[in-house]
Amino acid sequence: MPALTTNNPSSSAASSSSASSSGPAARTTYEPLSSAKGPAGSSNPPRVSLPIPIGNVALNTVNDIEKARSKAAFDPAKIEEVIRDGRIDNESRRKIIKTLDADEVFGDWKKRMLHFNREQQMAMSHKACRRLLDIAERDEWDTQEIIEAAISLDLQSPVTIHWVAFVPVIMSQGSPEQVERWGGRAMNHEILGAYLQTELGHGTNVQGLETLATYDEESDSFDIHSPTLTSTKWWAGGSGLTCTHGIVQAQLYIKGRRYGPHLFFVPMRSLETHEKLPGIVAGDIGPKTYGAFGGLDNGWVRFDHVKIPRDNMLGKHAHVKKGGEYVKPPSDKLSYGGMIFIRSQMIDRTGWMLSRGITIATRYSLVRRQFRDPDAKEGEIERSVLSYPSLNRRLMPLLAKSFAYIIAGRRMRILYEEMASQLESGDTTLLADVHVASSSLKAYCTKQSLDGIEECRQALGGHGFSAYAGFSSLFPDQAPTVTYEGDNYVLCQQVGRAMLKIAGELQRNPQGANVSNTTDFLRALATPNAIPYTAPQTAEEWLRPESWTGALRLRCARRVADLQAEITQAGRRFVDLSWDCVEVAKSHAEIVVNAWFTEGVEGDAQAYGEEASHWLRKIVALNGLTSVARDITPLALPAAEGRELAGYKSGQAVLGPKSVLALEAAVRSLVEEVLGQAIPMCDSFGWSDWELGSSLGRKDGRVYESLMAEAEGNPLNHAPKGNSIDDVGRYTYSAPNGGKYISHTFREELEPLFRAAAARSGEEPIKGSGAKL
């Protein structure tokens, strides 16, 4: 435990200080907050250096968080070991984090990046790529360890895109010969790739892409061409300045016939000189909103009749024979395999991103005290702001969502892998289900996570607006997820269309329709008692899993019934029902998350242990109940004629007023119960202080010391160290003249302004300290 932990005069922290006899709150020396970072000998460790009393408010933050942690009813490490079992094992992950934390480039990386302009961010991104790969070679990291390190750095860089988009598409869409030819070179970083799909004029509508890949029979090659302004490839990370090769999505034409979008492996820059190859022009598209992805060269690219060999078309599922014969894939949707793969990998990532925000918000809200309870006696300490319902009702459901998306996301990955394995043998049975599930969850979880992260920041009050809160990269990095790999609202339409299709199949052939455990709720449209349900009348009844699970399933069935009625009764076209599909997709996603979250917790119950499983089940319940409460209208509102579910009469609601009130009581009681375990639950995510990069989310609770130390060390408060990029953003701690620095730009710009103004007025310039106007 760090020093400054208590306001007890007999504590070791108090006895070791140079405080006056007034007690430990008056101490004016401070222990380091971490080890020194940056080039050897360049700085002292972060700490408060001004000789000021710490005071009881700052002292008690450590006590508060340790007290909350001591009340853990389970071992957080057991949960961490299970949920961190991802790309690599948790022990290896920790070693990587420790290596990055101690590295001369990456140790203070997240703090320094706050001070870089766009050009500096891009330069540091390239330097980071080189440094990362040097470390990987030195420490013999494998592919997954390199990816883990890049993601842990919050480094949206060309090498990140190379690993999360370029390499997986080659491996999943290339023929065995192509994988052998290009995959090894890509994995050894002999080439660096980008994935070029989106265009200036088209994004989610892949069928509308304008880039052409025309087969030339005479040369037995493809001609890659950008025929219009809007066919310019746009947004592809790594394509602007860096990549050597690209996977290009283009419309295949053979002898004047269009075969739709296909993938092509296109060399873009010379491996010797890095000059763009003939017929190719490209560049960076510019800064992004919120300053996001500053170190990533999202680019624009144009092709002017670029020739590539015929076998550069990725040919695992479809290919073109010499002479122009087209061999079609088992399913047209296989061309979207790359997008489905990336979507399937996004779900647990949204949970991890949200878990960072909720960890910071929960820890800080616990130690932040404001106002005494109205019934408190004079002199009693102020309340933890986390104890206020106006705050904990915002945060605890987000804690539940974090676990839900992480654990459900693991199931999404497994389902994709099962589908990919089946596709190897030409079996497309799982393709439609994976497409719908990945579309539904991507649209829902990305938006919920983005909104949740911002809610966490707002919950921090004024300090949440500081970059030291830890949200400066967290929110911007999550922001574009609602758009890329399919705009969320377009994906909602795809989910709505799928629900209507499955519902129609069930009506025509109830026994033979292909449904899964995430779509069989649609039987309730035509089959009475397909979802047996008794409306809960008390909070206790709502805590039964069948109560919220049945409600989620019935609600989505009602939403689909409404969608059907809009077509069959109101005569509206499906193309005009895009807004109606949004709630269908949200409701469907909540069914899937609830089902997979529950399965995940129960499936790993033995690994979690009895105590941890008990509390995770409460988190499952909190997520389920708040999901029901999010949209109670379809359940509480009587169904109009033609929109009722089978077994329910027209004008009959699923839930009555008493059930709705009981639901609120159940949520309230669960929030209060989970609140006592909030700190251990956040510890279960396993985030290190270096990963969070947050003064407010420190594990030891020393938030006020950290904020003050960072403010003291802020580069703007000290003379510039030099003109090299290695000097930008370097903090100076424990400076002998701390808090006394005068900016040279003030001397050059504002001081002459004041003197000139005084001269014009005929007044003498103000002189001396303490001078008065």
Secondary structure, DSSP 8 states (H G I E B T S, - for coil): --SS----TTSHHHHTS---TT-GGG------SS---SSTTS---S---S----HHHHHHHHHHHHHHHHT-SS-HHHHHHHHT-SSS-HHHHHHHHHHHHHSTTTTTHHHHGGG--HHHHHHHHHHHHHHHHHHHHHHT--HHHHHHHHHHTT---HHHHIIIIIHHHHHHHS-HHHIIIIIHHHHTTSS-EEEE--BSS-SS-GGG---EEEEETTTTEEEEE--SGGGSEEEETTTTTT-SEEEEEEEEEETTEEEEEEEEEEE-B-TTT--B-TTEEEEE----GGGTTTTS--EEEEESSEEEEGGGB--SS-EE-TTS-EE--S-GGGGGHHHHHHHHHHHHHHHHHHHHHHHHHHHHHHH-B-S--TT--TT----BGGGSHHHHHHHHHHHHHHHHHHHHHHHHHHHHHHHHHHHHTT--TTHHHHHHHHHHHHHHHHHHHHHHHHHHHHHTGGGGGSGGGS-TTHHHHHGGGGTTTS-HHHHHHHHHHHHHHHHHHHHH-TTTS---TTTGGGGGGTSTTSS------SHHHHTSHHHHHHHHHHHHHHHHHHHHHHHHTS---GGG-HHHHHHHHHHHHHHHHHHHHHHHHHHTHHHH-HHHHHHHHHHHHHHHHHHHHHT-HHHHS---TT---TTS-TT--SS-HHHHHHHHHHHHHHHHHHHTTHHHHHHTT---HHHHT-STT-TT--HHHHHHHHHHH-GGGS----SSGGGTT----S-TTTT----HHIIIIIHHHHHHHHHHHT-----STT---
